[in-house]
C-alpha cells in the first residue's frame, strides 16, 4: 500500500488534512515536541486505523495497544478505509508524556477528512484474475495477468462521414461508443471538500498522441454529450462534477503498437489542494490506470471462412463463377469488386490482408492495406472500411516498395508450439532474402508494424529466388482432423519429377501437359518424356528445391513441425530473368474455405482420362476430409504469374483464444 504523503502535526493549533480511503498517511510528530518528552500515546476516532512501525524488520503494530517510547525512528501511519460524511469529522490525537509528570505534557490533534477516489476500467478480461486485487498501474500478460484493453477506433460507423472514427475529435454516431473502452472516475466524500480541492485527469504528451478521451457531459443518448477532453494537444482536464459521485469517460485508441510504441497508455487522476490562493495547487493523491492497445491479428487459412472477395475483370468470368460456387458450398458471403473499381487489377490478395482486433467488449475486423498501391489501392478504404470494419495501412515515407510488399507475401501459420514456446495465434510468415544478403525485403515500416503486435511473432523466409517473391507461391496450410490440426503444403519439384518418372515407367511418357488450355496460343503442349529429358529444366528445379528445402528447415524449427506435418505437392518452376515462376499452375496457391479447396487447375498429363497431377493432389488431401475443386485460372491469372490464392481474399472467423491470455 503506497504512502500518500507526510503530514506534520503542530502543538500550537490543530492540523487538518485530507486523506484518501485505503491510502496510508505518514504522520510526523517530531517537528514540534514539548521539552522533556520521553513517551507518547496515539488515539483515533472510530474508523481511523493507526499503526506504529518501529523499523523495517519488525513490521508494524497497532498504535493504541500501549504507550510508546519517544524515538525519532518510529513511524506513525494513519489509514482510513471509509469516506467522511463531513469535513474534519475524524481525528487523531497524540499525547506527549514524561516519567516525571503524571499528566500529558501537551496534545496535538490532526483532523481528518477522508475521500474515496478511484479511476477504474475493465481490468478483469475474460478468464483472467479478479480486477479488484490487482495493481492498475501495471499490465500483465497471461491467464493470471490483468490490465485494461483499448481498441484503435479505426472503423467508420457513420457512413456519411468521409473519415475514420478516430480521425477527428467528435463522436459522430452513438454506435461509435461501442468501439471505445469505458473509464470511470468515482469519488465519495463531503461535497464541500471540492470547494477548494479539484480533480485533474491527465496523461503524458506522448500518450496523448495515441489515445483520445471523451467525457460524458450530458444525456448519453446524444452525440453532443461527449466532450473531447484528452488527446493530441490536450494533456490535462479539470473534471467538473456533472454527475456527483461518478463521471464516465470513453477512451479510443489512435495508434496501433509500432516501432517506438509498446501499446501501453496511462491515464491519471490527481486530487489537488487549491485552498491557498497564495500558492499553486499541491497534489494530494494520484490514481493511475494503464491500457494496452489491442494488436492487429491475422487469421490463418485453417479458420472458418466468413466472406470471400474476388475481382471481376474482362477475361475472368468463368473464374469468378467457380469461386462463387465454392463460396456457396462453404456457406460464405461473396463480395465481387467490379471492373470499374479495380481497373483490371485482379490481385486482391496482394492489395490487403484481413484480420481483426479484440477487446472483452468488442471484436472488430480490420483490413490492413498493403503499400503496393496498384489500381485496387482505393478498394480497402472506399469499399471495406465502414461500420464495424476498421482500416490500417503502413507506407514508407519515400514510397519505395517492391513486389515483396504485396500481401501475397504475408501469411500466418495455425497455432503451433516451437522450442518449448506456445504460439496460440500462430506466427506471421513474410518473405525476404537470405540472412546477410542484399536482396529484396519487405519494407521496414511493415516489418516494424508486424513485429510490434507481439502476439504472432514473424518468421522471415527466403523468397528472393522467386520472380514475384511471395510466400504463397510455395506454401499453404489446410485443416486436418488429426495431429496438430493442420498440414503445411510445400511445392515440391522433387515430388513432381518422381510422379512423372513413375508415369513414364508405366508407359505414359507421351502424355501431354497443357492439353485443353482454352484460347491461349502462347502455350504449347509438352510430354512427360520431354520434361524428363530437359536438362535445363531439371537443373533449375534442383536449385528451386534447394531454396524450398532451406525454408522447410526454417519452418520446421520456427513452427515446431515434423515431417509428418508436411505434405509435398508436385510442382515445377521455370526461370524468367534469373527468377522462378510456376511452370504449370501453382497447386499450393489455393483458396481454402474450410474443407473446400479451390486449387489451380494444373493441366497436367492426361492418363486414363484423368489429370495425373489432380489425381495425385486428391490422393494427398482427400484422406484429410478435404474436397478438391480445380479451378481454371490459366489465362487470367497463371499467365500473369499468379493463381487462385493471388486472385482471392478471405475474411475469417477470429480465434476463440483471447490474445491477452498468451505470454509473448
N, C-alpha and C positions, 0 to 999 in steps of 0.2 A: 504494500500500500504506500504510494508516494507521499512525501511530506508536502503540505500545501505551502506553508511559509513559516517564518519565525515571527512570533509576536512577543514584544517586551511589555511587561506589566510595570505599573508605576505606583509608588506608595502615596503620592500626593493626591491623585484623583483616579477614579475608576477608568479602565480602558475598555473600549468597545471594539469588537472585531466581528467580521463576517466570516463564517466557515462554511464549507461545502460538505454535505452529507457524505459520510464514508471516507472523507479525506482527512488525514492527520494534520494537526496544527502543533508545531513545536513552540512551547511557552518558555520564554527566557525570564527567570525570576532573579537573575544575578546582577542586573544593571542598577538596581536601586534597593539596597539591603540595609535594615537597621543595624547599627553598631552592636556588637555582641551576639549576633545571631549564630546559633550552633545547630539548630534543627528547624524543620518546617513541617507543616501539615497541609494537605490539599484536599478540598472537598468540592463537589459539584452538585448542581440540582439534578433531579431525575432526568434521564435521557442523555446525560453527559458522562462519557466514559473517560477516565483519567488513568494514565499509566506512568510509571517511573521506570526508566531504563538506566540501570547502573552502568553498564558497559555492553559492548557488542557480544561478549562471550556469555554473559548471564541472561541475556534477553530482557524481558520486561515483566513488571509486576503491577497489580492494581494499586493505585496510589492511596486509596482510603483504608488500607489494611493496618497502617501503623504510622508513627512519627518517623521522619527521615533525617538522618544527619546531613547537615548542610555541606555540600560538596559540589564544586563547580563542574565536575564531570558528569553529574546526574542530568538526565534529560527528562522533561515533563512533556508528555504527549497527550493531547486532548482530541477526542473523536466524538462527533455527534452523528447519529445514523438516521434521524428523522428531521424534516424541516420544521422551522419555528412557525408558530401561529402569529406572533407579533415580534416587533423589533426588540432586541435585548431581553427576551423572555427567559433566558437561561444564563447561568453564570458559573464561574469557577472562583473559589476563594482560597487564597494562600495565607496562612498564618505563620509568622516568624517567631521562634522560641529561643530562650536561653535557659540553661540549667539553673541559673541564679535568680530567675524571675518566675513567679507562679503563673502569671498571665502572659498572653502573647505580647511580643514587643510591638507588633504592627500587623495590619492586614493589607492585602492587595486584592482587588476584585477585577475580574475580567468578564465583561458582559458579552454574551454570545448571541448572534443571530445566525441560524442555520438555514441555508438554501440548498435545495437539491437541483443540480444542473447536469443534464446528460444529453450528449449528441449521439443519436442512435441510428442504426441502419440494420439491414438484414445480414447478420453475421452467420447465422446458422443455415448454411447451404445444405441442400438435400443430403442426408446421410452423414452429416458431419457433427462436430462437437457442439454442445449446447452453448449458444451465444451469450448466455448470462454469466459464464465463468471464463471468459477469455479476455485477453488484452487487445482492446480495439485499436491500439496503436501499431499492432503487428498484423501481417498477412501470412498465413502458414498454409502450405500445400498439403494435400493428402487427406484421407478419410478421417484422420484425427485432427486435421487442421481447422482453420477458421479464417474469416475475413469476408468483407462485402465485395460485391461484383458490380461492375459498371459496363454497360453496353455502349459502344460507339453508335450514336444515333444517326446512322448513315443511310436510312431509307427516306422515302418521301410520302408521308401519309396523306398529304393534301395534293391530289393530282394537279390541281390548278396552279400550284406553286412551282416555279421553274427551277428550284434548287433543292438540295438535300436538307433534311430537317435541321441538321446541326450547322448549316452554313450561315445562319443569322441568329439574332438574339431574341427571337419571338417564338411563341407556341402558336402554330397555325391551325392545329387540329387537336381536339381532346384525345384522339387516338394516339397522338404523338407521345402522350404521357406514359403509355404502356411500355414504351421503349426506354424509359428512364428509371433510375433507382430512387427510392424514397429515402430521405434523410429527415429525421425528426429531432427537433430541439425541445426538450422537456424541462420545465422549471417549476419548482414548488417552493413556496416561502412567502413571507409577507409582501404584499403588493407595494407597500410603502418603501421597501428596500430599493426599488428601481427608480425612486425619485432622484437619487444621487448615485446610482450604480447603473451600468449599462452592459449589455451583452453584444459582443462583436464576433461575427462569423468571418473567418479569414482563411487564406491559403497563400502559397508562395506564388511569385510571378511565373515560375517555371510550370507549376501545376495549373495555374490559371490559363495557360495556353492550351491545355489538354483536356479541360472539362469545363462545363458551364452549369451554374446553379440558378434555379428559379424558385422564388418564394411565393407561396400561396397567400395572396393579399386580399382575397375577396371570395365570393361564391365559386366553388370549384367547378361548376358546370359552364363557366365562360372562359374563353382563351385569354381574355383581358386580365383575369385574376392572377396570372402567372408572370411575376415581375423578374426580369433578369437582374441578379444581384451579385453574382461572382462569375469570373471567367474572362479571359482575354485581358482587357485593360482594367478590370475590376478585381482587386485582391482583398478588399475588406468591405464589410457591410454591418452597420449598426442595426441590430434586429429590433424592430418595433414589436410590441406585444399585441398583435391583432387578435389573437385567439386565446389570450390568457396563458394557461399553463403549457400549451403545446403549439409549436409552429412547425408547419410542414414545408419541406423543400423537395424539389425534383432535380435530379442530377443527370446530365447527359455527357457521354464521352465525346470528345472531339478528335482524338488521335488514337490509332492502334499502337500497340507496342512496336518499337522500331529501334534502329541504331540510336543509342543515347537515351532511350526511354524504356525503362523496365516494365512499364504498365502500372506502376503504383502511384496513386494520387492521394494526398492527405488534405483533410479539412479540419479546422479547429474552431472551437468557440471559446472565447475568453471573457470572464467576468472582470469588469474594470471598476475600481473605486474612483468615482468622479466627484466626490463630496467636497474636495478642497479646490476652490476656484483659483487659488494662487499657484497650483501645481498642475501638471498634466496628469491625466488619469493613470492610476497604478494598477497593474494586474494582480488579481487575487487567485484565479484558478483558470486552468485551460483543460478542456476535454478534446480529444482527438479521435477521428475515425480514419481508417485507411481503406480505400477501394483498390481493387485490381481491375484494370480494363480487360474485358474478355478477349481472348485471342481469336483470330480468324482460323477456322478449322476446315481442312479438306476432307472429302468423303471418298473412300476407295470404291472401286467398281464392284466390290462384293456386297455393298449395302444396297438395300432395296431401292429401285428407281421410282421417282415420282413424276418427272417430266422430261421429255426428250426434245431437243432443239435441233433443227436442220434448216439449211438454206435452200430455197428454190432458185436455181439458175437456169440458163437457157437450154442446157442439154442434160439435165438430171432428173427428168420426170419419173422415170422408172425407179431410180434410186430412192427418191422421196417416197414413192408409193410403197416400196419394200420396207423402208424404215417405219412408215406409218403402220403397216401391217404388224411389224414386230412390236411396236409400241402398244398396239391394240391387244396383242396376245399377252403382253406383260402387264396390262392394266394401267398404262401410263398416259398422262396427258401429253399431247403433241403440240409443239409450237413451231410454226414454219415462218422463217424470215423471208419475206417476199423479195423478188429481184430488184424492185425499185429502191429497197432499203439496203440490200447487200451489194448492189452494183457489181454483181457477178463474182464477189468474194465469197467462196463457199467454205472457207476453212474456219468454221465456227468453234472448233476445239482450240485452235490456235489463238483466237481472239479473247477467250475468257476462261476462267475456272470458277465453278460454282461450289461454294462452301457455306458455312454458317457461323454465327456467333451465338452464345448462350449464357443466360443468367438464370437463377432459380425461377424468376417470374416470367421469362420470355426467351423463346428461341427464334432467331431471325435469319433467314437465308441471306447470304451476301455474295454478290458476284465480284470477283477480282478481275479487273480489266487489264489485259496484258499491254505492254508498251509497244507492241508491233505496229499498231495503227495503220492497218490496211483499210480497204473500203468498208469493212464492218466496224470501224472504230466507234461509230456513234450508237451501235445497236445496244451494248450493255447499258449505257446511260439513258438513252431515249426510250428503249423498249422494256428493259428488265427492271431498272430502278423504279420503285413505286411504293405503294402502301405495303408495309411489312416485307419489303425486299430491298436490302441495302446494296451499297456500291462502294468499292475501294479500288484505287489504282496506284501504281508507282511508275514514274518515268524518270530517266536520268536527265539531269539539267541540260546536258549537251545534246540530248535526244539521239545519242549514238546507240543503236541497238543492232543485234544480229539475229539470224534465224533462230538462235538458241533462246531468244527472249519470247518466242511464241509458246503458248501453254500446252502444245503437244509435248513440250519438253518439261512439263510439270505434272507429276503423278504422285500418288501416295499409296503405300502398302496397306494391307489389312493389319489389324493388331498383331504384334509379334513380341517375342522375348528373345533378347540377344545379349550374350555375355553377362547373364545374370540380371539384366535390366529389362523391366517391363515397359513396353510401348503400347498402352491400351488403345491409343488412337492411331497407331501405325507410324510410319516415318515417311516424310516427303522425299521424293526422288527427283532430282534435277540432273540434267546432263551438262557436262563441261569437257575440259581437256584432261590429259594425264597430269598428275602432280608434277609441278616443276616445268611443264612445257608452256609454250606461248600461244596456244591455240585459242579457239573461241570459248567464252564462258557466258553464263547468264549475267546480265548487268548487275552491278553492285547493289543498286537500290532494291532490286527484287530479292537478291540473296539476303540482304540485311533484314528486310521485312519478314521473310520466311523464317530465318533463324530466331528473330525476336519473339515470335509467337510461342516458342518453347515447348509446346505440347506435342509436336510432331517433328523432332529434330531431323533436319535434312541430311540426306546422303547424296554426295555428288558422284555421278557415274561418268564414264568415258564415252562421249558421243561424237567427238570431233572427226571421227573417221567417216561419219555419215554426211551425205551432201546436205540434207535438210538439218540433221543434227538434233533429233528428238528421241527421248527415251521410249516413246510409244512405238517406235519403229522396230524395236527388238524385244519388248517385254509387255506383258499384261498379266492381270490377275483375274481368276474366275472362282466362284464359290465352289466349295466341296463339302460333302456330308461327313467327312472323316478327317483325321489328322488335325491340322491346325485350322481347319475350316475353309481352306482355300488351296489353290495351286498357282504357282507362278509359271507362266508360259514364256519360254525363251525361243526366239527364232534360232534355227539350227541348220546351217549349211551341211554339217556332218550328217544329220538325220535325213536330209533330203538326198544327198548322194547315196546313202545307204539304201533308202527306199528305191531310188532309180536303179541301183545295181541289182537289187532283188528282182525288180520287174524285168530287167534285161535278162537276167539269168533264167527267168521263166518264159523267155521268148517274146517279150513285148518291147524290144529295143526300138522298134519302128513307131511306137505310139507317139503321138504328136502333142506338144504343148501349144496352147493358144488357138486350138480349133474352136470355132464358134464365137470368137470375138466379133461383135457386131459393129459394122460401119467404122472400121479402123484399118485403112490401107497401109498404115505405117508398121503394122505388126505382121511378122512372118512366122509361120509355124516352124517348130524345131523339134526334132525327135529326141527320145531318151538317149539313143546312140550318139547323136551329135553333141548333146550336153556332156556326156561322159567322155567324149574324145576332145573336148575343148580345153586344152591345157591352160590357156589364159584364164578361162572362167574358173577352172578348178583351183589354180594357184591363187587367184584373187579371193576366192571364198575360203581358202585356208587362212588367209590374212583376216578376213571378216570373222571367221570362227575364233581366231585368237583374241580379237577385240571383245567379242561376246563372252569368251571364257574369262577374260580379265574381269568383266562386270559380274559374271557369275560368282566368282570368288568374293568380290566385294559384297555382293548381295547376300551370299551365304553367311558371311561374317557379320555384316551390319544388321541383318534381319533375323539371324539365328536359324537359317534354313538348312535342311539336309537335302540330299539328292532326291529323296522320296517326295519332297515338296515341290519339285521342279518337273515340268513336262517340256521336252524338246519338240518343237513344232517345225516340220520340214520347211525350209525357206532358202532360196538362193538370192544373191545380190550380184550386181554388176557395177562397173566403175564408170563414173562420169566426172571428168575433170579431177581425177585422182580421189574422188569421194564415192561412197557407196550409195546405191539406190536399189530398190527391190527389183529383182529380175522378173518375177511374176507377182501378182497382187499379194501384199504382205499379210500373211494369215494371222499374225498375232495382233495386228492393228484392227481390233474388233470392237463392236458395240456390245456391252454386257448389260443385259436387263434381267436381273435375277437369273433364272435358269434358261432364259432365252438369249442366244448368242447370234448377233449379226456379223458374219465373217466374210471378208472379201472373197469373192469367187475367184479361185486361182487359175482357172482354165488350164488345168494340168492334163497329163496324158490320159486319154480315154481308154480304159481296159475293161473288156466285157460290158461295155455300155455305161461305165461309171468312171468319174474322175478319180484317179488313184490318190491324188492329194486330198480331195474331200473325204474319201473313204478313210484315209489314214487319220485325219483330224477327228472324224467321227469316232473312230476306234479309241482315240486318246481321251476324248471329252465326254462322250455319251455315257460311259460307265459311271461318271460322276453325277448322273441325273440331269445333264445339260442337253438342251435342244439346239442343234446347229442349223442355222439358216444361212445359205451362201448367197450374198448379195452382189450383183454385177455392178462394180464401181470402176470398171476398166477404163473407159473413155473419159468420163467426167472427173475422175479422181486419180486413179493409178497413173495415167499418162502424164499427170501433173505432179507426180511424186507424193501423192497422199492416198489414203484409203478410207475405210468406213469410219474408223475412230476419229480421224482427222476432220471428217465432214459432219460430225455429230457432237452433241454435248448433252450431259445428263445432270439434272438436279436430283439428289438422292436424299433418302431419309437420314436424319442425323444419327450419330451413335447413341445407343442407350446409355453408354458410360458417360458420366459427367466429368468434364475436363478438370474441375477443381479437386477431384479425388485422386488425381495422379501426383506423383512426385517427379518433377523434371530432372 
